[in-house]
Amino acid sequence: MKLHEKLKYLRTESGLTQCQLAKKLGIGQTTVAAYENGTHEPQLYSLIAYADFFGCSLDYLVGRTDDAGMFCAETYAPPKDEQKLLAVYRSLGGDLKKLLQETANAFMHSPLNRAENEEKTE
């Protein structure tokens, strides 16, 4: 799989639109599209941002390994609850992943979640 294919794969597997990913990475949606269709190659800092965001190595992104595994514990270790959720998510089939993504999106837009986030920022 080529770099642009991996970038699109990671985004779609995460259930994100190009616009959503662009906002999270602090880049434009047209930049994400250009990376994904292979018309532009990301700079090193952009590759690092992708690797950090998706929890994969630069070696995976640039094709030096096919192992998309998480960073080693010395450089990055997500909290245990996130590791468990990720392991469960990765074990699900496509339909169940989609259902989980839709459920998570519903929780993100829940009035309860907004109220909780507002309390954190005050």
ZAZA-560124 format. One line per field, with one value per residue: residue number from 1; residue in one letter; x, y, z of N, C-alpha, C in turn. Coordinates in nm, 3 decimals, always signed. Atoms other than C-alpha are relative to their C-alpha. Layout:
num	c(NUM/...) .
residu	c(A/...) .
n_px	c(X/...) .
n_py	c(Y/...) .
n_pz	c(Z/...) .
ca_px	c(X/...) .
ca_py	c(Y/...) .
ca_pz	c(Z/...) .
c_px	c(X/...) .
c_py	c(Y/...) .
c_pz	c(Z/...) .
//
This chain:
num	c(1/2/3/4/5/6/7/8/9/10/11/12/13/14/15/16/17/18/19/20/21/22/23/24/25/26/27/28/29/30/31/32/33/34/35/36/37/38/39/40/41/42/43/44/45/46/47/48/49/50/51/52/53/54/55/56/57/58/59/60/61/62/63/64/65/66/67/68/69/70/71/72/73/74/75/76/77/78/79/80/81/82/83/84/85/86/87/88/89/90/91/92/93/94/95/96/97/98/99/100/101/102/103/104/105/106/107/108/109/110/111/112/113/114/115/116/117/118/119/120/121/122) .
residu	c(M/K/L/H/E/K/L/K/Y/L/R/T/E/S/G/L/T/Q/C/Q/L/A/K/K/L/G/I/G/Q/T/T/V/A/A/Y/E/N/G/T/H/E/P/Q/L/Y/S/L/I/A/Y/A/D/F/F/G/C/S/L/D/Y/L/V/G/R/T/D/D/A/G/M/F/C/A/E/T/Y/A/P/P/K/D/E/Q/K/L/L/A/V/Y/R/S/L/G/G/D/L/K/K/L/L/Q/E/T/A/N/A/F/M/H/S/P/L/N/R/A/E/N/E/E/K/T/E) .
n_px	c(+0.085/-0.078/+0.023/+0.131/+0.102/-0.002/+0.059/+0.146/+0.045/+0.001/+0.110/+0.131/+0.016/+0.031/+0.134/-0.009/+0.002/-0.121/+0.016/-0.021/-0.142/-0.073/+0.015/-0.076/-0.143/-0.032/-0.034/+0.119/+0.063/-0.057/-0.131/+0.028/+0.040/-0.118/-0.082/+0.069/+0.005/-0.138/-0.050/-0.101/-0.063/-0.008/-0.129/-0.029/+0.082/+0.136/-0.004/-0.008/+0.134/+0.082/-0.043/+0.043/+0.145/+0.051/-0.070/-0.081/-0.136/-0.038/-0.042/+0.121/+0.054/-0.084/-0.015/-0.115/+0.054/+0.144/+0.057/+0.052/+0.012/-0.012/-0.135/-0.052/+0.039/-0.095/+0.029/+0.141/+0.089/+0.130/+0.052/+0.047/+0.139/-0.002/-0.058/+0.104/+0.100/-0.059/-0.010/+0.135/+0.040/-0.074/+0.047/+0.137/+0.022/+0.034/+0.132/-0.006/-0.081/+0.085/+0.097/-0.072/-0.032/+0.124/+0.033/-0.095/+0.037/+0.120/-0.044/-0.075/+0.094/+0.099/+0.000/-0.076/-0.142/-0.028/+0.001/-0.121/-0.113/+0.007/-0.048/-0.145/-0.065/+0.025) .
n_py	c(-0.117/-0.123/-0.098/-0.066/+0.100/+0.021/-0.116/+0.009/+0.117/-0.034/-0.094/+0.064/+0.099/-0.074/-0.056/-0.145/-0.061/-0.079/-0.126/+0.027/+0.026/-0.125/-0.083/+0.060/-0.014/-0.140/-0.025/-0.018/+0.119/+0.023/+0.061/+0.141/+0.060/+0.009/+0.109/+0.127/+0.038/+0.014/-0.114/-0.066/+0.081/-0.076/-0.032/+0.084/-0.039/+0.051/+0.144/+0.019/-0.028/+0.116/+0.114/-0.025/+0.004/+0.135/+0.096/+0.092/-0.048/-0.059/+0.111/+0.055/-0.095/-0.012/+0.129/+0.078/+0.116/+0.018/+0.005/-0.131/+0.004/-0.122/-0.039/+0.075/-0.062/-0.105/-0.127/-0.035/+0.105/-0.055/+0.053/+0.139/+0.009/-0.021/+0.120/+0.103/-0.036/+0.018/+0.144/+0.049/-0.056/+0.068/+0.139/+0.001/+0.001/-0.129/-0.049/-0.037/-0.121/-0.111/-0.023/-0.061/-0.138/-0.078/-0.016/-0.097/-0.132/-0.043/-0.043/-0.125/-0.110/+0.005/-0.116/+0.033/-0.014/-0.144/-0.058/+0.046/-0.071/-0.140/-0.004/+0.014/-0.121/-0.113) .
n_pz	c(+0.000/+0.010/-0.106/+0.010/-0.030/-0.146/-0.065/+0.017/-0.075/-0.142/-0.024/+0.016/-0.108/-0.122/+0.015/+0.013/+0.131/+0.025/-0.072/-0.142/-0.022/+0.022/-0.122/-0.108/+0.029/+0.019/+0.141/+0.082/+0.058/+0.133/-0.022/-0.027/+0.128/+0.086/-0.053/+0.023/+0.142/+0.046/+0.079/-0.082/-0.105/-0.126/-0.059/-0.116/-0.115/+0.023/-0.024/-0.145/-0.053/+0.034/-0.081/-0.138/-0.009/+0.022/-0.084/+0.079/+0.017/+0.128/+0.086/+0.061/+0.097/+0.120/+0.064/-0.046/-0.068/+0.017/-0.134/-0.038/-0.146/-0.080/-0.040/-0.115/-0.126/-0.039/+0.066/-0.008/-0.049/-0.036/-0.126/+0.008/+0.046/+0.144/+0.061/-0.001/+0.100/+0.132/+0.025/+0.029/+0.130/+0.107/+0.013/+0.053/+0.144/+0.058/-0.040/-0.142/-0.010/+0.043/-0.107/-0.112/+0.039/-0.006/-0.142/-0.056/+0.052/-0.072/-0.133/+0.014/+0.022/-0.107/-0.090/-0.121/+0.030/+0.014/-0.135/-0.068/+0.060/-0.041/-0.139/+0.002/+0.051/-0.090) .
ca_px	c(+0.000/+0.137/+0.159/-0.150/-0.349/-0.239/-0.337/-0.685/-0.716/-0.626/-0.875/-1.163/-1.100/-1.124/-1.460/-1.345/-1.423/-1.141/-1.276/-1.283/-0.928/-0.806/-0.945/-0.784/-0.446/-0.469/-0.443/-0.683/-0.929/-0.782/-0.441/-0.581/-0.743/-0.416/-0.226/-0.490/-0.506/-0.128/-0.096/+0.112/+0.356/+0.333/+0.629/+0.798/+0.609/+0.279/+0.381/+0.469/+0.128/-0.044/+0.164/+0.094/-0.276/-0.327/-0.080/+0.135/+0.502/+0.660/+0.810/+0.458/+0.347/+0.644/+0.639/+0.942/+0.720/+0.373/+0.322/+0.095/+0.135/+0.128/+0.436/+0.666/+0.591/+0.907/+0.781/+0.403/+0.152/-0.216/-0.404/-0.507/-0.877/-0.800/-0.582/-0.868/-1.118/-0.883/-0.823/-1.198/-1.259/-0.989/-1.143/-1.486/-1.619/-1.707/-2.077/-2.006/-1.732/-1.979/-2.239/-1.982/-1.872/-2.232/-2.289/-1.973/-2.078/-2.417/-2.246/-2.015/-2.317/-2.513/-2.623/-2.471/-2.131/-2.150/-2.236/-1.945/-1.700/-1.823/-1.756/-1.398/-1.325/-1.461) .
ca_py	c(+0.000/+0.340/+0.638/+0.812/+0.489/+0.440/+0.795/+0.746/+0.400/+0.529/+0.813/+0.601/+0.325/+0.590/+0.701/+1.054/+1.276/+1.468/+1.785/+1.634/+1.504/+1.835/+2.018/+1.771/+1.802/+2.177/+2.162/+2.232/+1.979/+2.031/+1.938/+1.612/+1.544/+1.615/+1.377/+1.106/+1.127/+1.139/+1.478/+1.614/+1.443/+1.545/+1.717/+1.539/+1.744/+1.640/+1.275/+1.304/+1.458/+1.171/+0.910/+1.071/+1.106/+0.750/+0.586/+0.430/+0.461/+0.673/+0.350/+0.217/+0.533/+0.542/+0.170/+0.048/-0.194/-0.340/-0.342/-0.049/-0.127/+0.132/+0.323/+0.147/+0.221/+0.432/+0.694/+0.674/+0.474/+0.565/+0.524/+0.166/+0.238/+0.369/+0.065/-0.166/+0.024/+0.020/-0.354/-0.420/-0.189/-0.357/-0.699/-0.597/-0.659/-0.375/-0.350/-0.346/-0.086/+0.135/+0.092/+0.178/+0.487/+0.604/+0.546/+0.737/+1.024/+1.033/+1.056/+1.333/+1.543/+1.460/+1.755/+1.570/+1.561/+1.932/+2.019/+1.809/+1.971/+2.320/+2.242/+2.141/+2.468/+2.692) .
ca_pz	c(+0.000/-0.097/+0.140/+0.004/+0.031/+0.394/+0.486/+0.343/+0.499/+0.846/+0.818/+0.690/+0.944/+1.213/+1.076/+1.006/+0.712/+0.546/+0.704/+1.054/+1.023/+0.885/+1.190/+1.428/+1.254/+1.206/+0.826/+0.541/+0.401/+0.054/+0.195/+0.333/-0.005/-0.189/+0.041/-0.005/-0.383/-0.411/-0.577/-0.286/-0.053/+0.314/+0.475/+0.767/+1.028/+0.866/+0.866/+1.234/+1.304/+1.121/+1.306/+1.643/+1.572/+1.445/+1.684/+1.414/+1.329/+1.058/+0.924/+0.865/+0.688/+0.451/+0.377/+0.572/+0.763/+0.722/+1.099/+1.187/+1.558/+1.830/+1.937/+2.179/+2.543/+2.580/+2.336/+2.364/+2.560/+2.554/+2.880/+2.957/+2.903/+2.553/+2.477/+2.577/+2.362/+2.066/+2.100/+2.110/+1.813/+1.604/+1.671/+1.538/+1.189/+0.954/+1.043/+1.416/+1.369/+1.184/+1.459/+1.726/+1.531/+1.498/+1.869/+1.960/+1.733/+1.905/+2.245/+2.121/+2.025/+2.338/+2.555/+2.852/+2.683/+2.594/+2.954/+3.082/+2.838/+2.933/+3.301/+3.216/+3.036/+3.313) .
c_px	c(+0.090/-0.041/-0.139/-0.114/-0.008/-0.066/-0.153/-0.056/-0.011/-0.117/-0.135/-0.024/-0.034/-0.137/-0.003/-0.017/+0.133/-0.005/+0.026/+0.147/+0.081/-0.006/+0.084/+0.150/+0.042/+0.047/-0.130/-0.053/+0.058/+0.139/-0.016/-0.036/+0.120/+0.093/-0.063/-0.010/+0.138/+0.053/+0.104/+0.052/+0.009/+0.145/+0.018/-0.089/-0.144/-0.005/+0.005/-0.138/-0.095/+0.036/-0.044/-0.151/-0.052/+0.073/+0.077/+0.140/+0.018/+0.041/-0.120/-0.051/+0.081/+0.035/+0.121/-0.042/-0.149/-0.071/-0.043/-0.009/+0.023/+0.147/+0.047/-0.028/+0.094/-0.035/-0.146/-0.079/-0.133/-0.046/-0.059/-0.142/-0.009/+0.058/-0.104/-0.106/+0.052/+0.010/-0.137/-0.043/+0.067/-0.047/-0.139/-0.001/-0.047/-0.132/+0.000/+0.085/-0.084/-0.101/+0.067/+0.037/-0.123/-0.041/+0.092/-0.032/-0.123/+0.037/+0.075/-0.094/-0.110/+0.006/+0.078/+0.150/+0.038/+0.007/+0.127/+0.124/+0.001/+0.050/+0.150/+0.070/-0.021/+0.101) .
c_py	c(+0.124/+0.098/+0.060/-0.097/-0.026/+0.117/-0.005/-0.117/+0.032/+0.092/-0.071/-0.106/+0.066/+0.066/+0.151/+0.045/+0.074/+0.130/-0.018/-0.023/+0.128/+0.089/-0.055/+0.017/+0.145/+0.033/+0.014/-0.131/-0.029/-0.061/-0.149/-0.071/-0.019/-0.112/-0.134/-0.038/-0.003/+0.114/+0.082/-0.097/+0.083/+0.025/-0.088/+0.037/-0.048/-0.150/-0.031/+0.023/-0.116/-0.119/+0.016/-0.017/-0.144/-0.107/-0.104/+0.060/+0.069/-0.109/-0.064/+0.093/+0.003/-0.134/-0.082/-0.123/-0.007/-0.005/+0.141/+0.016/+0.132/+0.029/-0.089/+0.080/+0.113/+0.135/+0.041/-0.119/+0.065/-0.058/-0.139/-0.010/+0.021/-0.122/-0.111/+0.028/-0.022/-0.148/-0.059/+0.047/-0.074/-0.143/-0.010/-0.009/+0.137/+0.058/+0.044/+0.124/+0.123/+0.034/+0.069/+0.145/+0.090/+0.026/+0.103/+0.141/+0.054/+0.048/+0.133/+0.119/+0.004/+0.128/-0.027/+0.017/+0.147/+0.065/-0.038/+0.073/+0.147/+0.015/-0.006/+0.127/+0.120/+0.008) .
c_pz	c(+0.000/+0.110/-0.009/+0.031/+0.151/+0.072/-0.010/+0.082/+0.150/+0.033/-0.007/+0.107/+0.133/-0.007/-0.012/-0.144/-0.019/+0.080/+0.150/+0.031/-0.015/+0.124/+0.114/-0.019/-0.019/-0.141/-0.078/-0.055/-0.138/+0.010/+0.026/-0.130/-0.092/+0.046/-0.037/-0.147/-0.063/-0.083/+0.075/+0.103/+0.128/+0.040/+0.125/+0.118/-0.016/+0.021/+0.149/+0.062/-0.028/+0.090/+0.145/+0.014/-0.010/+0.081/-0.078/-0.015/-0.135/-0.098/-0.069/-0.109/-0.129/-0.063/+0.041/+0.078/-0.030/+0.134/+0.041/+0.150/+0.068/+0.027/+0.114/+0.127/+0.041/-0.061/+0.012/+0.052/+0.035/+0.133/-0.020/-0.050/-0.151/-0.073/-0.008/-0.106/-0.141/-0.036/-0.035/-0.138/-0.114/-0.022/-0.063/-0.152/-0.046/+0.045/+0.146/+0.022/-0.036/+0.109/+0.119/-0.031/+0.008/+0.145/+0.065/-0.047/+0.072/+0.140/-0.006/-0.010/+0.106/+0.084/+0.128/-0.023/-0.012/+0.138/+0.075/-0.054/+0.040/+0.143/+0.005/-0.041/+0.091/+0.109) .
//
